[in-house]
Amino acid sequence: MKEIRPSWKDLEEDLHAMIAGRISQTQFNERSRITHTPRMLGILAELRGARFALGDARGAIVAECARVVELTLDMLSIISQIGNGTPSNADLVRLEAMKAEMVQINSRMTRYVERVRSDQSKR
């Protein structure tokens, strides 16, 4: 799981560079296809392979992280499609729904992390 932070950082940097106009949409799409998507797929496979005891809050955290990666992959796909023309209303609605789901995931993850910390402090 060492690759998660650098992968997110690289993706975020490229996204900000595209938004700022330092790289083109085409360049971003190429980097997504060659670098970001394969990395995210590898991370997703690793997250899905993690196993925890029933009731272990870390399992819920990992499941939420996997969902964030799935949403990120979907977003990369939509961004790529938008680069090929005007975004459809369905794409925009889908992006908004994904953003809302990520907010919900963040809220749940905060609770799970608090539970893990509480469990650890009891030991």
N, C-alpha and C positions, 0 to 999 in steps of 0.2 A: 504494500500500500504506500510505499515511499513515493510513488510516481503521482499521487493525487495532487498534492500542493503545486508542484511545478507545472503539471498539466493544466490545472485551473488558472494558474498565473499566466502561462503562455496564451491560453485561450482568451483570457480577459484582456491582456495586452494587445492582442491582434484585434479584438472587437473594438477596443477604445481607439486603436490606430485607424480602423476603418471609419468609425464614426467621426473622428477628427480629420479624415481625409488624407492621412499619411500613407495609407495603402488603399487600393481600390477594392470594390466589392468582388471583382474577379480574383484579385490576389487573396482576399480573405477566404473566398470559396475554395481556392486551390489549397490554401493552408489547412482549411477544415478537412478537405478530402484526403490530403496526404498525411497530415499530422494529428489534428485534433480528434477527428472521428475515430481513427484506429486506437488512439490512446484511451479515449472515453469507452470504447468497446472493451478494451483490456481491463480497465478499471471496473466496468460493470460486471464482467465475468468474475473478477476477483471478489467483488462484493457479494455477488450471488452465491459464490462458493463458500462464504464464511458461515460457520455453524456455531450456534450458541445453545445453551440449555434452555428449555422451555421456561419462560418467565424472566429470562435475563434481558434487562433493558438494552444491553448493547446490541442484541439481535434486532430490536426495533429501530435503533439508531442506524444500523447498517442497512436495513430494509428501506428506511427513508432516504439514506444517501444513494442507494441504488435507484430509487425513484427520481431523485434529482438528476442523476446522470441520464436516465431515460428521457426526462423532459429536456435536458440540454441537447441530447442527440436530435430530438424532434425539432427543437428550436433551430439548430444548425441546418437541418433539412429545409425548414421554412425560409430561413435567411438565404439559403442557396437558391431556392425557387424565386424569392423576391428579386434576387439579383438578375434573374432571367426575364424580368418584366415587372409590371405593377402588381403589388400584392392584392390578392382577392379579399373580399370581406370575410370569407371563411377563414383565411389565414390569419387575419387580424384578430378575429374573434378567438381563434385557437390560441394565439399568442397571449391574449389577455387571460384566457382560462388557465394557461400554463403558469403565468405569473401569479395568479391568485392561488393556484395549488402550491406553488413554491412558498408563498407566505404562510399558508396553513402548515406545510411541512416544517418550516422554520419554528413555528410555534410549538408543534408537537415535539420536535427534536429538543427544544429548550427544556421541556418537561422531562423527556427521557434522560437527558444529561443530568438534570437535577436528581433524578431517581438513582442513577448510577453513582453519583457522588454521595448521596445519602447512604446507599448500600455499602459503599467503600468505607465510609466513616464509622459504620457499625462494626466493622471487622477489627 
